Amino acid sequence: MNDDQKNIILIKKIKTGDRLAFKELINRHKNYAFTVAFRVLNNREEAEEVAQDAFLQVFKNIDTFNFEARFTTWFYRIVFNAALMQKRKNRIFTEDIDLCVQASEVSNLSDSSEEVRKYERQEAIKKAMQQLSADDVMMITLFYLQEQSLEEIAAITEITAETAKVKIHRARKRLAEEMRKHWKDEVRSLI
């Protein structure tokens, strides 16, 4: 039995009032929900809150799920929209206190140059992603981090697979440009 079939069985049980099935559905998809929300918000606490809110929306709206789409596609849309709404609420830009945490993370790394390079690469990509639009972040996250197919991305975003391909290409170019702006010649060594 594949994941889609397991989700369908759980959803049918949830629709009959089985709360344990809902708990199992949460356990199966909580990491996915957090990852999607975190990629949009780039804030751990807000991402956790959005993921919880998304599961509440699923519970309230489970009767609207029609089994024509995959659950993960439907659920991704709920999480992504909730994260976008949260991001709109937080239009006030504040200084990130994580600078102290990042400094301690760097000092905690061993002297291995490979670990340092890996850390620098992750930080460079993370900072560049913060400069992209939510749409670009979504495309990069779905394709590269969640490893969704073009068809799955098309279903999630309600666009054609060809349009998704173009958007992914453009988002990747913008990501590379953001990295070039800040790290100039170092980009080649990071990528």
C-alpha positions as CSV (number, residue, x, y, z in Angstrom):
1,M,0.0,0.0,0.0
2,N,1.5,3.3,-1.0
3,D,1.3,6.7,0.8
4,D,-1.6,8.0,-1.2
5,Q,-3.7,4.9,-0.4
6,K,-2.8,5.2,3.3
7,N,-3.9,8.8,3.3
8,I,-7.2,7.9,1.6
9,I,-7.9,5.3,4.2
10,L,-7.1,7.7,7.0
11,I,-9.3,10.5,5.5
12,K,-12.2,8.2,5.1
13,K,-11.8,7.2,8.8
14,I,-11.6,10.9,9.8
15,K,-14.7,11.7,7.9
16,T,-16.5,9.1,10.1
17,G,-15.2,10.8,13.2
18,D,-12.2,8.7,14.0
19,R,-9.9,11.0,15.9
20,L,-7.1,8.5,16.1
21,A,-6.9,8.5,12.3
22,F,-6.5,12.3,12.4
23,K,-3.7,11.9,14.9
24,E,-2.0,9.5,12.6
25,L,-2.5,11.8,9.6
26,I,-0.8,14.6,11.6
27,N,2.1,12.4,12.5
28,R,2.6,11.4,8.9
29,H,2.6,15.0,7.6
30,K,3.8,17.2,10.4
31,N,7.4,17.4,9.1
32,Y,6.1,18.2,5.6
33,A,3.8,21.0,7.0
34,F,6.6,22.5,9.1
35,T,9.1,22.4,6.2
36,V,6.7,24.2,3.8
37,A,5.8,26.8,6.3
38,F,9.4,27.4,7.3
39,R,10.5,27.9,3.7
40,V,8.0,30.7,3.4
41,L,8.4,32.3,6.8
42,N,12.0,31.5,7.7
43,N,10.9,31.6,11.4
44,R,10.7,28.4,13.4
45,E,8.0,29.5,15.9
46,E,5.8,30.9,13.2
47,A,6.2,27.9,11.0
48,E,5.2,25.6,13.9
49,E,2.1,27.8,14.5
50,V,1.2,27.8,10.8
51,A,1.6,24.0,10.6
52,Q,-0.8,23.6,13.6
53,D,-3.3,26.0,12.0
54,A,-3.1,24.1,8.8
55,F,-4.0,20.8,10.5
56,L,-7.0,22.6,12.2
57,Q,-8.1,23.8,8.7
58,V,-7.8,20.2,7.4
59,F,-9.9,18.9,10.3
60,K,-12.6,21.6,9.8
61,N,-12.6,21.1,6.0
62,I,-12.0,17.4,5.6
63,D,-15.4,17.0,4.1
64,T,-14.4,19.2,1.2
65,F,-11.6,16.8,0.2
66,N,-12.9,15.0,-2.9
67,F,-10.2,12.4,-3.5
68,E,-9.6,13.6,-7.0
69,A,-6.3,15.2,-6.0
70,R,-3.6,13.7,-3.8
71,F,-3.9,14.6,-0.2
72,T,-0.4,16.1,-0.1
73,T,-1.3,18.4,-3.0
74,W,-4.5,19.6,-1.2
75,F,-2.6,19.9,2.1
76,Y,0.3,21.7,0.6
77,R,-2.0,24.4,-0.7
78,I,-3.5,24.8,2.8
79,V,-0.1,25.1,4.4
80,F,1.3,27.4,1.8
81,N,-1.7,29.8,1.9
82,A,-1.6,29.9,5.7
83,A,2.1,30.7,5.6
84,L,1.5,33.5,3.0
85,M,-1.2,35.0,5.2
86,Q,1.1,34.9,8.2
87,K,3.9,36.5,6.2
88,R,1.5,39.3,5.1
89,K,0.7,39.9,8.8
90,N,4.5,40.3,9.5
91,R,5.2,43.1,7.0
92,I,7.2,44.9,9.6
93,F,10.8,44.1,9.1
94,T,12.9,43.6,12.2
95,E,16.5,42.8,12.9
96,D,17.1,39.0,13.2
97,I,18.4,38.0,16.6
98,D,19.7,34.8,15.2
99,L,23.0,36.5,14.4
100,C,24.3,35.5,17.8
101,V,23.0,31.9,17.3
102,Q,24.8,31.8,13.9
103,A,28.0,32.9,15.4
104,S,27.8,30.2,18.0
105,E,27.0,27.6,15.4
106,V,30.1,28.6,13.4
107,S,32.3,28.3,16.5
108,N,30.8,24.9,17.3
109,L,31.8,23.5,14.0
110,S,34.9,21.4,13.9
111,D,37.9,22.7,12.1
112,S,37.1,20.5,9.1
113,S,37.1,22.8,6.1
114,E,34.5,20.6,4.4
115,E,32.0,21.2,7.3
116,V,32.7,24.9,7.2
117,R,32.2,25.0,3.5
118,K,28.9,23.1,3.8
119,Y,27.7,25.4,6.5
120,E,28.7,28.5,4.4
121,R,26.8,27.1,1.4
122,Q,23.7,26.5,3.5
123,E,23.8,30.0,5.0
124,A,24.4,31.6,1.6
125,I,21.4,29.8,0.1
126,K,19.2,30.5,3.1
127,K,20.0,34.3,3.0
128,A,19.5,34.4,-0.8
129,M,16.2,32.6,-0.5
130,Q,15.0,35.3,2.0
131,Q,15.4,37.9,-0.7
132,L,13.1,36.0,-3.2
133,S,9.4,36.4,-3.6
134,A,7.1,33.8,-1.9
135,D,6.3,32.4,-5.3
136,D,10.0,31.8,-6.1
137,V,10.6,30.2,-2.7
138,M,7.6,28.0,-3.3
139,M,8.8,26.8,-6.7
140,I,12.4,26.1,-5.5
141,T,11.1,24.4,-2.3
142,L,8.6,22.2,-4.2
143,F,11.0,21.1,-6.9
144,Y,14.4,20.9,-5.3
145,L,13.7,20.4,-1.6
146,Q,10.4,18.5,-1.7
147,E,11.3,16.8,-5.0
148,Q,7.9,17.2,-6.4
149,S,7.4,16.4,-10.1
150,L,6.3,19.2,-12.5
151,E,2.9,17.6,-12.7
152,E,2.6,17.6,-8.9
153,I,3.7,21.3,-8.8
154,A,1.2,22.1,-11.5
155,A,-1.6,20.6,-9.4
156,I,-0.5,22.3,-6.2
157,T,-0.1,25.7,-7.8
158,E,-3.0,25.4,-10.2
159,I,-0.8,26.2,-13.3
160,T,0.3,24.0,-16.2
161,A,3.4,21.8,-15.9
162,E,5.1,23.9,-18.6
163,T,4.4,27.1,-16.7
164,A,5.8,25.5,-13.6
165,K,8.9,24.5,-15.5
166,V,9.4,28.1,-16.6
167,K,8.8,29.5,-13.1
168,I,11.3,27.1,-11.6
169,H,13.9,28.1,-14.1
170,R,13.3,31.8,-13.5
171,A,13.3,31.3,-9.7
172,R,16.6,29.4,-9.9
173,K,18.1,32.3,-12.0
174,R,16.9,34.9,-9.4
175,L,18.3,32.8,-6.6
176,A,21.7,32.6,-8.4
177,E,21.5,36.4,-9.0
178,E,20.8,37.1,-5.3
179,M,23.8,34.9,-4.4
180,R,26.0,36.8,-6.8
181,K,25.0,40.2,-5.4
182,H,26.2,39.3,-2.0
183,W,29.0,36.8,-2.5
184,K,30.3,37.8,-6.0
185,D,33.2,35.6,-6.9
186,E,32.5,33.2,-4.0
187,V,29.3,32.0,-5.6
188,R,31.1,29.6,-7.9
189,S,32.7,27.9,-4.9
190,L,29.4,27.8,-3.0
191,I,27.3,26.3,-5.8
